[in-house]
């Protein structure tokens, strides 16, 4: 039987056990040591380190945790989309610098950039920060200019591709991440409310077929914290002291296999069936069209009878050998047949 929680708590968390913990649990454990280090650095080196402690609010607020998770869970998609936006801006910068370099000036006529890299940095900063793209920061050409039409198409394409297309793609990835987190949270909460974490049986089944209902089941019969304590107990117990069951569970844990969990089984449901006089529910056997095909044949019955007879004879022989061995031990210990119990002789 699994040890009680009081026998295991607090657990001995060794370094190998800490290393196998999930990443978010590691961050939770490292939060307080890191906060202490920042406090020491802020008091001795620079007050700037105190400002980093403000990020501790993320740990205290589930809403802020969802925000950071939404930004990090799709980090690869956001990075690739940002890289695409940079490439598109570089394409438009090269095209504009080639077709009308004289337009990269201020309203006073001063040059904004002297070469292509400077123009690219200017377009990347000003073009993305302005709602209308480069068309809002570059002076508009005269109506009689030879490149007026080209400039009009250029400003419109930059606005459509960069300010509308790519930026909204980034926003869409972040919004989809929030929606996905919300759906996962609702699904997880619903699963915790309606299913047992250990046996995965629905709460309606326990509320209908047991006395204490689902709440009593998850507190006593299948308390998930008792299972966690048992797993930590096995992590810290020497291997040579394992029992047979503990060795079996330990090998499954090394393979990340939770088949030792009683999936689809619960003792309180079986006890309810026994109290009511009904056999525990089990899958019904398949019915065959011919009853003779499901019955064993005569040769099979004869073979089974012969095996059972041989087994009975073997058991009788073993009993006789044990009786003779007892008599021999009695004679060797007591030394005289007269001292043996009545009916027993050497």
N, C-alpha and C positions, 0 to 999 in steps of 0.2 A: 504493500500500500504506500501511496505517496505520503511523505512527511507533512506535518501541519505547517502552516505559514509561520507560526510563532517559533518553530524550531529552526527556521531558515533565515529569519529576518533579524538584523540587517545582513544582506548577502555580502560575501567577500568578493569584491570586484577587482580581479587581478588585471594586469595589463593586457593579456590575450583576450580576456572577456570584453574589455573596453574597446579593443580594436575591432571586434566583430559586431559592435553596435551599429545601428543605422547612422547615416551622416547627420541627420537633424538631431539625434540624441547626443552625438558627439559635440555638436555646437552648443547644445543646452548645458552640457557638463563643463565646457570650456568657457562659458560666458563669464562666470564669476572670477576665475583666475585672470582672464583677460582684462576684466574691469579693474581688478586690483593693480595689474601692471600699468594700465593707463593712468590710474590715480597717482601712482608713484612717479611716472614720467612727467605728468602734469605738474606735480609739486616740485620736482627737482630739475627738469630740463626746460620745458616750455608749457605755458598754459594752453597752447594749441591742442594738446592731447586731451584736455578736458572736453573739447568740442566733439571728439569721437565718441564720448560716452552718451551723447544724445541719441546715437543709433540704437541704444539699448531699449528705446521705446518700441522698436520693432518687435522685440521679444515679448513685450507686455501686451501688445495689441494684436488680436487675431486678424483684424482688418488690414493692418500694415503687413502682416505676414502673407496674406493673400496677394497684396500688391507686389511684394518682392518675388513671390512664387510665380506670379503671372509674367513677370519680366524675365525670370531665369529659366522657366520651363521651356520657353521657345527661344532660347538665346541663339541657337544656331540659325533659325529662320530669320530672326531680327538682324543677325550679323550679315547674312547673305543678302537680305533686302537692302540694308544700308550700303553694302558694297556695290550693289546694282545701282543705287541712287548716285553714288559717287562716280561710277562709270558713265552714267547718263549725263550728269552735270559736266564731266570732262569732255564728253562728245559735243555737247552744245557750246561749251567754251571754245573748243578748237574750231568749230564751225563758224561761230561769230567772229573770232579773232582772224580767221581767214577771209571772210566775206566783207566785214565792215569794221576793221580795227580802229577807225577814227571815231566810232561811237562809244568806245570805252573811255569816256571822259566825264568830268563833272559838269554841272550846269555853268560853272565859270570858265569851262574850257580846259581845265587842267587834266593831264593824263592820269587815269586811275591805276593803270598797270603798264609796265614797260616791256613785258615779255609774256609768253603763254603761261608759265607757272604762276606768276603773280595774278594774271587774269583768272586762272582757275581757282585760286584761293579766294579771290574777291567774289566770283560767281557762286562758290560753294557756301560762303557765309551770307552774302546779301541776297542771293537768289532763293535760298531756302527760308530765310527769316522774313522775307516780304511776301505778303499774300498773293501778289500778282506776278512774282518771279522777277527775272531780270528786267522786264518791261517797266517796273516801277522805279528802278534805280538808274537806268540808262536814259539819257535824254532822247526824246522822240525826234526822229528825222523830219525834215521839211517835206511838205506834200510834193514838192517838185523834185525831190531827191531821186536819184536813179535806183537806189536800193530801198525805197520806201515799202514796196510790196513784200520784198524778201524779209525786211525787218519786221513787218507786221506778222507774217507767217512764223517767223522765228520766235517772237515773243509769245505768240499763241501756243505753239507747240511746246515750248519750255514750260509754260503755265499748265498745260494739260498733262504732260508726261510727268513732270517733277512735282509740282505743287498739288495737283489733284490725284494723279495716279499713284506714285511711289509713296508719298507721305500718308495717304489714306490706306495703302497696303500695310504700312507699319502700324497704324492705328487699328486696322482690322485684325492683325495678328494678336495684338495686345487684348482687344475686346473679346476675341474668340477664346483666348486663354482664361479671361475672367469667367466667361460663360461655361467653359469646360470645368473650371474649379468649382463653380457653383453647382453644376449638375453632379459632379463627383461627391461633393459634400452632402448634398441632399440624398444621393443614393446610399452613401455610407451611413448617414444618420438613420435612414429608413431601415437599412439592413441591421443596424445595431438595435433598433427598437423592435423589430419584427422577427429576428432570427437569433438562435443561440450561437455564440461565437465558437463553441467547441463542437457541438453535434450538428449544427446547421438545420435544426428542426424549427419550424415556424412557431411563433408565440401562440397562435390560435390553437395549435395542437395541445400545448400544455395548459392553456386556459380552459380548454374543453375537457381534457382527460385526466388532469391531476388536481389535487386538492389545493396546493399552494399557488398554482398557476405559474406563469412564466417568470415572474419576479423571484419567487422562491427557488425555482430551478436554477437560475443564473447565479444565485447567491450561495446555494449549498451544493447541489449535485454537480453542476458544471461551472464552477467559479474560475474564470480565466486567469485570475491572479494566482490561484493555487497551482495551475499548470505552469505559469511563468516561474514561480518560486521553485517548483520541482526541476525545471530545466536549468535554472541557476545552481541549484543544489548539485545536479549532475556535473555541471561545469567545474565545480570546486572540489568534488569528491574524488579521491584517488581511484584510479581505474581498477587496481587490484582489490578494492573493497566493494566493487559493484556486485549486486545480485544478478540473477539471470534476466529479470525484467529490466533492470536498470541498464545492463549491457545492451540489450535489444534496443531500448529507446535511445541510448547514446549513439549507437551506430546509425540509426535513422536520422538523428539530429545532425550528424556530420555530413550526411547527404542532403540536408535541407528537406527531408521527407517527413511529413506530418501525418503519415498513415496510422500512427499509433493513437491519434485522436479518434474517439468513438463517433465517427461520422454516421449520422442517421440512427444512432442508438442512444437510449437514455434509461437509466435504472428506474427512475420514478415512473416512466411509462410502462415498463415491464411489471413493476410492483402493482400498478393499477390493474393491469390485466389479470395478475394472479389473484388479487383481492376480489375481483368481479367473477372469477371462475372461468375466464376465457383464456385461451392460449394466446401468447404474443402474436401479433400480426406478422405475417410473413408472406412472401410472394406465393400465389397459388400455382401449383404445378400445371404444366400443359396437359390438356386432355387429348388422348389419342382416339382415333376412330375405332380401333380394335382393342378390346380388353385382353384378348389372348396374347397380343404382342407385348403388353406391359408386364405380364406375369412371367416369372422365371420358368425355364424349361425343366423337364424331369432330370436330364443329366446334370444340370447345374445344381438342382436340389440334392441329388445323390452325392455330388462332389462336396457340397457344403456340409452335408451330414457326416461324411467321412472325416473331413477336417475337424469338425467339432468333436467327434468321438476320439480322434487322435489327441486333441488338445486336452480332453478330460482325462485320458489315460496318462498323459505326461504330467498333469497336475497331481494325479494320484501317486505316481512314482516319486515325484518330488516330496510329497508329504511323508511317504514311507521312509525316504532317505533322511529327512529331517528328524523323524522319530527315532531312527537308529542312531543318528548322531547325538541326540539328546541322551540316550541310554549310555552311549560310550563315554560322554562327558561326565555323567553322573558316577559311573563306575570309577573313572580316573580321579575324580575329585574326592568322593566319599571313601573309596578304597575297599569297601566291603559290600557285597550284595545284600546283606542283612539290614543295612542302614537305608536301603532304598525304600521309597513309598510302596504301599501295597499295590500289586498288579504290575509292577515295573521290574524287569530283570535285566542283568547285563548280558 
